[in-house]
Amino acid sequence: MAETRLFLVRHGETEWSRSGQHTSRTDLPLTPNGVRQAELLARRLASQRFAAVFSSPLRRALETCRIAGLDREATVTDDLREWDYGQYEGRTTDDIRADEPGWTIWTARIVGGESLADVGRRVDRVIDRALQVDGDVALFGHGHCLRILAARWIELPPAGGARLELSTATVSRLGWERETRVIELWNGGSHLAQP
């Protein structure tokens, strides 16, 4: 049996991802540039065969999945939703730091949203589900959630995702070195440089 590899696909650009606003439950569409990025993702993923596809239910992830040509095979799961930022929704880090110097999402107490541990439990369920698949799995989701998922894949605590920058419309691959789970490719965006 082949070892399952996870392909993490972050959604294309939205107005808030471009401006740096924290976007969790706000259901924004892709910008025209985000649509173009998703079209380039479609080319990047065209030769890859997936045994399963999972997507966040949020519009930006589903639209990216659709444009990439994988929506018909996709199973939608709330476990791939973005981290619920609660009171920080829609705010930029600079704006928040004006009130809370030194603030980071990774260390903050999230009022009205999810704790980092909550998100860690959600992505652990995604990993467990993906490991039941015989073959490669595509996961369409969001920046922070996918960063936490990668940290959990390599058996780091959820806060390990703080060390993994993830740009819009990139592809990352989680796989194996013998029996050890590893990051094989991270934040791959060479396809975005295509005309």
BAPA-165405 format. One record per atom (N, C-alpha, C): residue in one letter; y, z, x; chain. Coordinates in Angstrom, 3 decimals. Atoms other than C-alpha are relative to their C-alpha. Example, Ala and Ser with C-alpha at 12.3 -4.5 7.8 and 13.67 -1.06 7.14 Angstrom:
<recs>
REC;aa;north;up;east;ch
REC;a;-1.190;0.000;0.890;A;
REC;a;-4.500;7.800;12.300;A;
REC;a;1.200;0.000;0.900;A;
REC;s;-1.190;-0.060;-0.820;A;
REC;s;-1.060;7.140;13.670;A;
REC;s;1.090;0.730;-0.770;A;
</recs>
This chain:
<recs>
REC;aa;north;up;east;ch
REC;m;-1.186;0.000;0.839;A;
REC;m;0.000;0.000;0.000;A;
REC;m;1.252;0.000;0.886;A;
REC;a;-1.246;0.078;-0.764;A;
REC;a;3.478;-0.938;1.333;A;
REC;a;0.834;1.250;-0.241;A;
REC;e;-0.888;-1.146;0.167;A;
REC;e;5.928;1.859;1.973;A;
REC;e;1.254;-0.434;-0.757;A;
REC;t;-1.175;0.297;0.805;A;
REC;t;8.764;1.926;-0.525;A;
REC;t;1.257;0.121;0.835;A;
REC;r;-1.326;-0.059;-0.606;A;
REC;r;12.187;1.063;0.850;A;
REC;r;1.029;-0.026;-1.121;A;
REC;l;-1.071;-0.051;0.990;A;
REC;l;15.378;1.812;-1.062;A;
REC;l;1.195;-0.790;0.506;A;
REC;f;-1.209;0.766;-0.302;A;
REC;f;18.258;-0.660;-1.076;A;
REC;f;1.122;0.581;-0.852;A;
REC;l;-1.110;-0.618;0.712;A;
REC;l;21.460;1.172;-2.001;A;
REC;l;1.132;-1.012;-0.086;A;
REC;v;-1.054;0.989;0.217;A;
REC;v;24.080;-1.119;-3.519;A;
REC;v;1.168;0.686;-0.702;A;
REC;r;-1.179;-0.583;0.635;A;
REC;r;27.531;0.292;-4.132;A;
REC;r;0.709;-1.090;-0.796;A;
REC;h;-0.699;0.945;0.873;A;
REC;h;29.466;-1.369;-6.940;A;
REC;h;1.197;-0.639;0.716;A;
REC;g;-1.185;0.674;-0.520;A;
REC;g;32.304;-3.800;-6.264;A;
REC;g;1.272;0.792;-0.282;A;
REC;e;-1.301;-0.677;0.085;A;
REC;e;35.953;-2.834;-6.088;A;
REC;e;0.488;0.168;-1.441;A;
REC;t;-0.734;-0.261;1.244;A;
REC;t;37.775;-1.239;-9.039;A;
REC;t;1.433;0.349;0.387;A;
REC;e;-1.394;-0.396;-0.284;A;
REC;e;41.467;-0.391;-9.359;A;
REC;e;0.043;1.357;0.706;A;
REC;w;-0.037;-1.345;-0.581;A;
REC;w;40.714;3.233;-8.532;A;
REC;w;-0.686;0.075;1.357;A;
REC;s;0.598;-0.030;-1.340;A;
REC;s;38.384;2.554;-5.601;A;
REC;s;0.988;-0.586;1.003;A;
REC;r;-1.014;0.588;-0.879;A;
REC;r;41.169;0.397;-4.153;A;
REC;r;1.118;0.989;0.306;A;
REC;s;-1.105;-0.938;-0.191;A;
REC;s;43.790;3.121;-4.645;A;
REC;s;-0.445;1.348;0.568;A;
REC;g;0.510;-1.259;-0.540;A;
REC;g;41.518;5.946;-3.447;A;
REC;g;-0.075;1.128;-1.017;A;
REC;q;0.110;-1.019;1.042;A;
REC;q;41.417;7.768;-6.791;A;
REC;q;-1.464;0.350;-0.231;A;
REC;h;1.361;-0.452;0.266;A;
REC;h;38.313;9.854;-7.441;A;
REC;h;-0.417;-0.483;-1.391;A;
REC;t;0.447;0.626;1.243;A;
REC;t;36.368;7.972;-10.116;A;
REC;t;-1.431;0.402;-0.276;A;
REC;s;1.368;-0.333;0.389;A;
REC;s;33.374;9.559;-11.769;A;
REC;s;-0.273;-0.559;-1.383;A;
REC;r;0.355;0.386;1.374;A;
REC;r;33.095;9.343;-15.557;A;
REC;r;0.932;-1.051;-0.604;A;
REC;t;-0.901;1.033;0.503;A;
REC;t;36.098;7.033;-16.066;A;
REC;t;-0.681;-1.350;0.198;A;
REC;d;0.842;1.196;-0.032;A;
REC;d;34.407;3.746;-16.918;A;
REC;d;0.844;-1.254;0.230;A;
REC;l;-0.885;1.102;-0.363;A;
REC;l;36.475;1.144;-15.080;A;
REC;l;-0.777;-1.294;0.258;A;
REC;p;0.616;1.287;-0.336;A;
REC;p;35.704;-2.586;-14.790;A;
REC;p;0.270;-0.349;1.465;A;
REC;l;-0.285;0.532;-1.326;A;
REC;l;35.587;-4.485;-11.534;A;
REC;l;1.338;-0.738;-0.013;A;
REC;t;-1.180;0.838;-0.173;A;
REC;t;38.796;-6.039;-10.245;A;
REC;t;-0.473;-1.440;0.245;A;
REC;p;0.414;1.354;-0.394;A;
REC;p;38.807;-9.826;-9.637;A;
REC;p;-0.628;-0.023;1.400;A;
REC;n;0.608;-0.087;-1.328;A;
REC;n;38.100;-8.976;-5.992;A;
REC;n;-1.374;0.651;-0.077;A;
REC;g;1.303;-0.637;0.193;A;
REC;g;35.259;-6.708;-7.128;A;
REC;g;-1.034;-0.978;-0.538;A;
REC;v;0.894;1.048;0.515;A;
REC;v;33.757;-9.626;-9.061;A;
REC;v;-0.404;-0.924;1.141;A;
REC;r;0.301;0.865;-1.152;A;
REC;r;34.022;-11.810;-5.932;A;
REC;r;-0.982;0.696;0.937;A;
REC;q;0.917;-0.755;-0.856;A;
REC;q;32.349;-9.053;-3.897;A;
REC;q;-1.415;-0.007;-0.580;A;
REC;a;1.317;-0.002;0.645;A;
REC;a;29.505;-8.880;-6.428;A;
REC;a;-0.669;-1.366;0.111;A;
REC;e;0.555;1.345;-0.179;A;
REC;e;29.061;-12.658;-6.208;A;
REC;e;-0.557;-0.168;1.411;A;
REC;l;0.492;0.046;-1.379;A;
REC;l;28.716;-12.323;-2.428;A;
REC;l;-1.246;0.871;0.168;A;
REC;l;1.210;-0.830;0.008;A;
REC;l;26.209;-9.510;-2.990;A;
REC;l;-1.190;-0.788;-0.543;A;
REC;a;1.075;0.803;0.594;A;
REC;a;24.191;-11.895;-5.156;A;
REC;a;-0.620;-0.909;1.059;A;
REC;r;0.511;0.842;-1.089;A;
REC;r;23.910;-14.261;-2.182;A;
REC;r;-0.791;0.831;1.003;A;
REC;r;0.639;-0.886;-0.988;A;
REC;r;23.009;-11.375;0.130;A;
REC;r;-1.391;0.445;-0.471;A;
REC;l;1.248;-0.533;0.544;A;
REC;l;20.233;-10.144;-2.186;A;
REC;l;-0.955;-1.080;-0.521;A;
REC;a;0.775;1.081;0.634;A;
REC;a;18.931;-13.562;-3.335;A;
REC;a;-1.414;-0.140;0.556;A;
REC;s;1.329;0.195;-0.593;A;
REC;s;16.017;-13.686;-0.901;A;
REC;s;-0.865;1.260;-0.043;A;
REC;q;0.722;-1.275;0.045;A;
REC;q;15.013;-10.055;-1.451;A;
REC;q;-0.728;0.141;-1.339;A;
REC;r;0.761;-0.240;1.223;A;
REC;r;12.272;-9.260;-3.982;A;
REC;r;-0.131;1.500;-0.210;A;
REC;f;0.045;-1.425;0.316;A;
REC;f;12.400;-5.899;-5.719;A;
REC;f;-1.099;0.278;-1.012;A;
REC;a;1.028;-0.438;0.937;A;
REC;a;9.502;-4.152;-7.403;A;
REC;a;0.617;0.771;-1.154;A;
REC;a;-0.722;-0.725;1.048;A;
REC;a;12.033;-2.091;-9.384;A;
REC;a;1.486;-0.017;0.331;A;
REC;v;-1.455;-0.073;-0.123;A;
REC;v;15.784;-1.964;-9.988;A;
REC;v;0.464;1.120;-0.912;A;
REC;f;-0.587;-1.080;0.790;A;
REC;f;17.672;1.130;-11.156;A;
REC;f;1.517;-0.093;0.120;A;
REC;s;-1.456;0.057;-0.021;A;
REC;s;21.348;1.322;-12.085;A;
REC;s;0.603;1.179;-0.739;A;
REC;s;-0.858;-0.917;0.744;A;
REC;s;23.961;3.823;-13.086;A;
REC;s;0.375;-0.684;-1.309;A;
REC;p;-0.416;0.606;1.269;A;
REC;p;25.015;3.304;-16.715;A;
REC;p;1.473;-0.395;-0.031;A;
REC;l;-1.432;0.274;0.028;A;
REC;l;28.676;2.979;-15.746;A;
REC;l;0.277;-1.480;0.239;A;
REC;r;-0.326;1.426;0.058;A;
REC;r;30.316;-0.404;-16.232;A;
REC;r;0.079;-0.652;1.376;A;
REC;r;-0.198;0.613;-1.315;A;
REC;r;31.240;-1.018;-12.585;A;
REC;r;-1.323;-0.248;0.722;A;
REC;a;1.317;0.177;-0.627;A;
REC;a;27.641;-0.541;-11.413;A;
REC;a;-0.817;-1.045;-0.761;A;
REC;l;0.765;0.967;0.803;A;
REC;l;26.062;-2.475;-14.298;A;
REC;l;0.524;-1.420;0.168;A;
REC;e;-0.583;1.322;-0.188;A;
REC;e;28.497;-5.354;-13.855;A;
REC;e;-0.373;-0.562;1.374;A;
REC;t;0.410;0.439;-1.335;A;
REC;t;27.721;-5.513;-10.139;A;
REC;t;-1.470;-0.425;-0.026;A;
REC;c;1.426;0.320;0.136;A;
REC;c;24.005;-5.486;-10.953;A;
REC;c;-0.185;-1.322;-0.737;A;
REC;r;0.107;1.239;0.775;A;
REC;r;24.484;-8.272;-13.534;A;
REC;r;0.397;-1.201;0.843;A;
REC;i;-0.478;1.128;-0.805;A;
REC;i;26.498;-10.511;-11.216;A;
REC;i;-0.968;-0.277;1.152;A;
REC;a;0.987;0.163;-1.075;A;
REC;a;23.926;-9.896;-8.466;A;
REC;a;-1.310;-0.600;-0.521;A;
REC;g;1.162;0.656;0.594;A;
REC;g;21.346;-11.304;-10.904;A;
REC;g;-1.199;0.900;-0.220;A;
REC;l;1.123;-0.931;0.105;A;
REC;l;19.237;-8.160;-11.239;A;
REC;l;0.034;0.873;-1.248;A;
REC;d;-0.145;-0.867;1.168;A;
REC;d;20.335;-6.680;-14.565;A;
REC;d;-1.175;-0.082;-0.965;A;
REC;r;1.120;0.128;0.942;A;
REC;r;17.375;-8.028;-16.573;A;
REC;r;-1.186;0.867;0.391;A;
REC;e;1.105;-0.832;-0.491;A;
REC;e;14.981;-6.051;-14.401;A;
REC;e;0.407;1.471;0.118;A;
REC;a;-0.525;-1.331;-0.302;A;
REC;a;17.178;-2.951;-14.231;A;
REC;a;-0.345;1.034;-1.069;A;
REC;t;0.151;-1.181;0.836;A;
REC;t;16.328;0.445;-15.659;A;
REC;t;1.254;0.843;0.217;A;
REC;v;-1.227;-0.793;-0.089;A;
REC;v;19.495;2.396;-16.431;A;
REC;v;-0.374;1.473;0.005;A;
REC;t;0.278;-1.439;-0.084;A;
REC;t;19.434;6.064;-15.405;A;
REC;t;1.274;0.793;0.260;A;
REC;d;-1.143;-0.896;-0.201;A;
REC;d;22.034;8.803;-15.736;A;
REC;d;-0.042;0.686;1.357;A;
REC;d;0.097;-0.662;-1.297;A;
REC;d;20.729;10.223;-12.464;A;
REC;d;0.741;-0.747;1.104;A;
REC;l;-0.788;0.747;-0.976;A;
REC;l;22.642;7.454;-10.629;A;
REC;l;1.490;-0.037;-0.337;A;
REC;r;-1.433;-0.097;0.290;A;
REC;r;25.982;8.251;-12.295;A;
REC;r;0.718;0.613;1.196;A;
REC;e;-0.781;-0.605;-1.070;A;
REC;e;28.771;9.159;-9.920;A;
REC;e;0.162;1.494;-0.248;A;
REC;w;-0.296;-1.425;0.023;A;
REC;w;29.416;12.818;-9.121;A;
REC;w;1.132;0.245;-0.988;A;
REC;d;-1.051;-0.351;0.960;A;
REC;d;31.425;14.360;-11.978;A;
REC;d;1.000;0.905;0.700;A;
REC;y;-1.022;-0.711;-0.774;A;
REC;y;34.652;15.440;-10.243;A;
REC;y;0.808;0.998;-0.816;A;
REC;g;-0.706;-0.972;0.824;A;
REC;g;35.915;17.475;-13.190;A;
REC;g;1.501;-0.148;0.103;A;
REC;q;-1.461;-0.025;-0.045;A;
REC;q;39.563;18.437;-12.678;A;
REC;q;0.601;-0.962;1.023;A;
REC;y;-0.511;0.908;-1.038;A;
REC;y;39.861;16.052;-9.714;A;
REC;y;-0.085;-1.470;-0.398;A;
REC;e;0.138;1.380;0.465;A;
REC;e;39.096;12.913;-11.736;A;
REC;e;1.346;-0.713;0.000;A;
REC;g;-1.203;0.822;0.000;A;
REC;g;41.668;10.196;-11.139;A;
REC;g;1.021;0.345;1.060;A;
REC;r;-0.963;-0.433;-1.021;A;
REC;r;43.397;12.003;-8.278;A;
REC;r;-0.437;-0.469;1.385;A;
REC;t;0.299;0.356;-1.380;A;
REC;t;43.623;10.922;-4.648;A;
REC;t;-0.101;1.270;0.842;A;
REC;t;0.115;-1.150;-0.910;A;
REC;t;42.785;13.223;-1.748;A;
REC;t;1.380;0.488;0.413;A;
REC;d;-1.348;-0.420;-0.410;A;
REC;d;46.431;13.210;-0.599;A;
REC;d;0.704;0.775;-1.106;A;
REC;d;-0.605;-0.679;1.140;A;
REC;d;47.602;14.211;-4.076;A;
REC;d;-0.571;1.417;-0.148;A;
REC;i;0.648;-1.311;0.139;A;
REC;i;45.074;17.047;-4.264;A;
REC;i;0.415;0.924;1.137;A;
REC;r;-0.363;-0.823;-1.163;A;
REC;r;45.930;18.258;-0.744;A;
REC;r;1.436;0.508;-0.049;A;
REC;a;-1.353;-0.523;0.187;A;
REC;a;49.572;18.648;-1.775;A;
REC;a;-0.060;1.367;-0.680;A;
REC;d;0.206;-1.278;0.685;A;
REC;d;48.293;21.503;-3.992;A;
REC;d;-1.000;0.892;0.727;A;
REC;e;1.085;-0.738;-0.646;A;
REC;e;45.223;22.518;-1.950;A;
REC;e;-0.191;-0.522;1.431;A;
REC;p;0.086;0.492;-1.383;A;
REC;p;45.766;21.989;1.800;A;
REC;p;-1.428;0.104;0.558;A;
REC;g;1.320;0.014;-0.618;A;
REC;g;42.605;21.021;3.692;A;
REC;g;-1.139;-0.327;-0.945;A;
REC;w;1.017;0.252;1.011;A;
REC;w;40.772;20.098;0.487;A;
REC;w;-0.915;-1.153;0.390;A;
REC;t;0.942;1.124;-0.006;A;
REC;t;37.610;17.958;0.590;A;
REC;t;-0.919;0.164;-1.202;A;
REC;i;0.935;-0.045;1.135;A;
REC;i;35.301;17.051;-2.263;A;
REC;i;-1.287;0.707;0.399;A;
REC;w;1.260;-0.541;-0.494;A;
REC;w;32.416;18.229;-0.086;A;
REC;w;-0.027;1.517;0.054;A;
REC;t;-0.049;-1.464;-0.105;A;
REC;t;33.599;21.836;0.091;A;
REC;t;0.687;0.666;-1.193;A;
REC;a;-0.768;-0.553;1.122;A;
REC;a;35.619;22.250;-3.113;A;
REC;a;-0.908;0.578;-1.080;A;
REC;r;0.640;-0.474;1.229;A;
REC;r;34.611;24.288;-6.134;A;
REC;r;0.463;-0.946;-1.105;A;
REC;i;-0.332;1.012;1.002;A;
REC;i;34.462;21.666;-8.888;A;
REC;i;0.069;0.655;-1.376;A;
REC;v;-0.200;-0.582;1.327;A;
REC;v;35.937;23.002;-12.134;A;
REC;v;-0.100;-1.113;-1.039;A;
REC;g;0.155;0.976;1.071;A;
REC;g;34.820;21.115;-15.236;A;
REC;g;-0.860;-1.193;0.363;A;
REC;g;0.852;1.114;-0.420;A;
REC;g;32.405;18.891;-13.320;A;
REC;g;-1.325;0.511;0.531;A;
REC;e;1.304;-0.342;-0.574;A;
REC;e;29.248;19.078;-11.199;A;
REC;e;0.153;0.593;1.393;A;
REC;s;0.059;-0.501;-1.374;A;
REC;s;28.464;21.073;-8.103;A;
REC;s;-0.730;-1.029;0.862;A;
REC;l;0.714;0.848;-0.946;A;
REC;l;27.210;19.307;-5.006;A;
REC;l;-1.509;0.171;-0.159;A;
REC;a;1.435;-0.265;0.201;A;
REC;a;23.825;20.965;-5.596;A;
REC;a;-0.525;-0.710;-1.247;A;
REC;d;0.404;0.713;1.215;A;
REC;d;23.716;19.479;-9.123;A;
REC;d;-0.267;-1.471;0.296;A;
REC;v;0.173;1.416;-0.338;A;
REC;v;24.189;15.973;-7.732;A;
REC;v;-1.236;-0.169;0.881;A;
REC;g;1.187;0.039;-0.849;A;
REC;g;21.558;16.693;-5.082;A;
REC;g;-1.281;0.007;-0.814;A;
REC;r;1.198;-0.036;0.856;A;
REC;r;19.034;17.547;-7.791;A;
REC;r;-0.196;-1.328;-0.739;A;
REC;r;0.110;1.291;0.700;A;
REC;r;19.826;14.329;-9.672;A;
REC;r;-0.562;-1.081;0.923;A;
REC;v;0.466;1.063;-0.893;A;
REC;v;19.339;12.104;-6.641;A;
REC;v;-1.416;0.271;0.500;A;
REC;d;1.395;-0.304;-0.339;A;
REC;d;16.140;13.927;-5.715;A;
REC;d;-0.944;-0.592;-1.050;A;
REC;r;0.822;0.602;1.058;A;
REC;r;14.789;12.781;-9.095;A;
REC;r;-0.077;-1.515;0.177;A;
REC;v;0.001;1.448;-0.242;A;
REC;v;15.824;9.194;-8.277;A;
REC;v;-0.975;-0.330;1.132;A;
REC;i;0.900;0.238;-1.138;A;
REC;i;14.010;9.393;-4.928;A;
REC;i;-1.454;0.161;-0.432;A;
REC;d;1.381;-0.223;0.463;A;
REC;d;10.874;10.846;-6.546;A;
REC;d;-0.485;-1.170;-0.857;A;
REC;r;0.361;1.120;0.881;A;
REC;r;10.906;8.071;-9.150;A;
REC;r;-0.219;-1.280;0.819;A;
REC;a;0.116;1.204;-0.828;A;
REC;a;11.448;5.342;-6.542;A;
REC;a;-1.269;0.021;0.844;A;
REC;l;1.199;-0.104;-0.830;A;
REC;l;8.584;6.638;-4.405;A;
REC;l;-1.289;-0.270;-0.773;A;
REC;q;1.157;0.353;0.819;A;
REC;q;6.228;5.956;-7.314;A;
REC;q;-0.186;-1.519;-0.094;A;
REC;v;0.021;1.456;0.072;A;
REC;v;7.006;2.228;-6.990;A;
REC;v;-0.684;-0.556;1.248;A;
REC;d;0.664;0.668;-1.114;A;
REC;d;4.852;-0.007;-4.817;A;
REC;d;0.841;-1.219;0.389;A;
REC;g;-0.877;1.082;-0.439;A;
REC;g;7.492;-2.107;-3.069;A;
REC;g;1.439;0.448;0.062;A;
REC;d;-1.415;-0.307;-0.186;A;
REC;d;11.224;-2.289;-2.493;A;
REC;d;0.691;0.286;-1.333;A;
REC;v;-0.735;-0.426;1.192;A;
REC;v;13.631;-0.678;-4.960;A;
REC;v;1.489;-0.163;0.263;A;
REC;a;-1.460;0.109;-0.074;A;
REC;a;17.297;-1.580;-5.554;A;
REC;a;0.617;1.069;-0.879;A;
REC;l;-0.715;-1.045;0.734;A;
REC;l;19.641;1.217;-6.634;A;
REC;l;1.479;-0.378;-0.043;A;
REC;f;-1.414;0.343;0.163;A;
REC;f;23.069;0.207;-8.022;A;
REC;f;0.748;1.251;-0.435;A;
REC;g;-0.688;-1.238;0.305;A;
REC;g;25.467;3.100;-7.954;A;
REC;g;1.373;0.101;0.634;A;
REC;h;-1.366;-0.373;-0.353;A;
REC;h;28.546;4.785;-6.573;A;
REC;h;0.048;0.678;1.366;A;
REC;g;-0.180;-0.478;-1.364;A;
REC;g;29.971;5.954;-3.270;A;
REC;g;-0.561;1.373;0.297;A;
REC;h;0.448;-1.346;-0.333;A;
REC;h;29.450;9.701;-3.297;A;
REC;h;-1.454;0.243;-0.385;A;
REC;c;1.387;-0.209;0.449;A;
REC;c;26.223;9.694;-5.305;A;
REC;c;-0.991;-0.638;0.970;A;
REC;l;0.913;0.677;-0.925;A;
REC;l;24.595;7.145;-2.979;A;
REC;l;0.023;0.646;1.385;A;
REC;r;-0.069;-0.709;-1.281;A;
REC;r;25.823;9.025;0.104;A;
REC;r;-0.865;1.262;-0.036;A;
REC;i;0.826;-1.205;0.155;A;
REC;i;24.189;12.197;-1.194;A;
REC;i;-1.472;-0.388;-0.058;A;
REC;l;1.381;0.458;0.075;A;
REC;l;21.023;10.256;-2.007;A;
REC;l;-0.534;-0.322;1.402;A;
REC;a;0.437;0.321;-1.368;A;
REC;a;20.841;8.950;1.573;A;
REC;a;-0.231;1.263;0.815;A;
REC;a;0.186;-1.274;-0.712;A;
REC;a;21.310;12.466;2.940;A;
REC;a;-1.307;0.660;-0.418;A;
REC;r;1.240;-0.616;0.490;A;
REC;r;18.480;13.738;0.753;A;
REC;r;-1.226;-0.790;0.461;A;
REC;w;1.108;0.825;-0.474;A;
REC;w;16.260;10.786;1.777;A;
REC;w;-0.432;0.439;1.397;A;
REC;i;0.337;-0.407;-1.373;A;
REC;i;16.474;11.935;5.414;A;
REC;i;-0.058;1.523;0.128;A;
REC;e;0.266;-1.433;0.078;A;
REC;e;15.952;15.544;4.337;A;
REC;e;1.136;0.879;0.504;A;
REC;l;-1.182;-0.810;-0.244;A;
REC;l;19.519;16.744;4.910;A;
REC;l;0.431;0.642;-1.316;A;
REC;p;-0.566;-0.532;1.247;A;
REC;p;21.293;18.984;2.405;A;
REC;p;0.973;-1.012;-0.590;A;
REC;p;-0.914;0.958;0.628;A;
REC;p;23.509;17.126;-0.093;A;
REC;p;1.315;-0.185;0.763;A;
REC;a;-1.263;0.095;-0.738;A;
REC;a;26.595;17.901;2.025;A;
REC;a;-0.095;-0.937;1.195;A;
REC;g;0.159;0.969;-1.081;A;
REC;g;25.129;15.640;4.716;A;
REC;g;0.602;-1.347;-0.330;A;
REC;g;-0.636;1.251;0.412;A;
REC;g;26.533;12.760;2.694;A;
REC;g;1.432;-0.125;0.461;A;
REC;a;-1.375;0.033;-0.504;A;
REC;a;29.976;13.712;4.013;A;
REC;a;0.101;-0.829;1.271;A;
REC;r;0.007;0.718;-1.284;A;
REC;r;28.989;12.037;7.299;A;
REC;r;-0.317;-1.483;-0.144;A;
REC;l;0.438;1.374;0.236;A;
REC;l;28.100;8.691;5.680;A;
REC;l;1.031;-0.753;-0.835;A;
REC;e;-0.989;0.799;0.720;A;
REC;e;31.043;6.481;4.775;A;
REC;e;-0.704;-1.159;-0.699;A;
REC;l;0.627;1.089;0.747;A;
REC;l;30.170;3.874;2.138;A;
REC;l;1.067;-0.815;-0.722;A;
REC;s;-1.016;0.891;0.563;A;
REC;s;32.407;0.928;1.260;A;
REC;s;-0.525;-0.699;-1.251;A;
REC;t;0.397;0.717;1.210;A;
REC;t;32.407;-1.028;-1.989;A;
REC;t;-0.785;-1.260;0.349;A;
REC;a;0.802;1.235;-0.060;A;
REC;a;29.879;-3.841;-2.448;A;
REC;a;-0.808;-0.132;1.286;A;
REC;t;0.839;0.031;-1.201;A;
REC;t;27.845;-2.886;0.611;A;
REC;t;-1.460;0.250;-0.371;A;
REC;v;1.432;-0.225;0.153;A;
REC;v;24.079;-2.757;1.027;A;
REC;v;-0.458;0.907;1.134;A;
REC;s;0.609;-0.890;-0.987;A;
REC;s;22.273;0.067;2.802;A;
REC;s;-1.496;0.038;-0.278;A;
REC;r;1.454;-0.008;0.184;A;
REC;r;18.528;0.323;3.381;A;
REC;r;-0.598;1.272;0.580;A;
REC;l;0.704;-1.207;-0.402;A;
REC;l;16.458;3.493;3.529;A;
REC;l;-1.477;-0.337;0.111;A;
REC;g;1.396;0.356;-0.209;A;
REC;g;12.998;3.155;4.975;A;
REC;g;-0.734;1.036;0.822;A;
REC;w;0.944;-0.873;-0.681;A;
REC;w;10.484;4.583;7.365;A;
REC;w;-0.119;-0.330;1.482;A;
REC;e;0.535;0.142;-1.349;A;
REC;e;9.631;5.115;11.009;A;
REC;e;-1.281;0.813;0.000;A;
REC;r;1.308;-0.617;0.244;A;
REC;r;5.934;5.832;10.703;A;
REC;r;0.080;0.815;-1.289;A;
REC;e;-0.030;-0.801;1.229;A;
REC;e;5.801;8.745;8.240;A;
REC;e;1.345;0.688;-0.244;A;
REC;t;-1.310;-0.655;0.111;A;
REC;t;9.443;9.809;8.723;A;
REC;t;0.980;-0.900;-0.742;A;
REC;r;-0.997;0.756;0.744;A;
REC;r;12.096;8.705;6.244;A;
REC;r;1.267;-0.124;0.852;A;
REC;v;-1.146;0.284;-0.857;A;
REC;v;15.031;7.060;8.048;A;
REC;v;1.000;-0.899;-0.728;A;
REC;i;-1.000;0.983;0.424;A;
REC;i;18.231;5.090;7.459;A;
REC;i;-0.171;-1.209;0.909;A;
REC;e;0.224;1.221;-0.780;A;
REC;e;17.425;1.539;8.577;A;
REC;e;1.268;-0.838;0.141;A;
REC;l;-1.249;0.757;0.010;A;
REC;l;20.784;-0.041;7.683;A;
REC;l;0.996;0.800;-0.821;A;
REC;w;-0.984;-0.760;0.767;A;
REC;w;23.995;1.636;6.600;A;
REC;w;1.300;-0.776;-0.136;A;
REC;n;-1.321;0.560;0.303;A;
REC;n;27.159;0.283;4.941;A;
REC;n;0.094;-1.458;0.427;A;
REC;g;0.024;1.404;-0.396;A;
REC;g;26.144;-3.316;5.563;A;
REC;g;0.890;-0.852;-0.870;A;
REC;g;-0.945;0.822;0.755;A;
REC;g;28.972;-5.592;4.572;A;
REC;g;0.268;-1.349;0.611;A;
REC;s;-0.240;1.291;-0.651;A;
REC;s;28.609;-8.726;6.691;A;
REC;s;0.118;-1.127;-1.034;A;
REC;h;-0.071;1.022;1.046;A;
REC;h;28.105;-10.747;3.475;A;
REC;h;1.405;-0.127;-0.602;A;
REC;l;-1.350;0.016;0.589;A;
REC;l;31.657;-9.820;2.398;A;
REC;l;0.972;-0.829;0.817;A;
REC;a;-0.855;0.817;-0.861;A;
REC;a;33.119;-11.816;5.308;A;
REC;a;-0.166;-1.480;-0.285;A;
REC;q;0.231;1.397;0.317;A;
REC;q;31.770;-15.068;3.849;A;
REC;q;1.153;-0.533;-0.830;A;
REC;p;-1.112;0.586;0.784;A;
REC;p;34.332;-17.496;2.386;A;
REC;p;-0.342;-0.088;-1.481;A;
</recs>
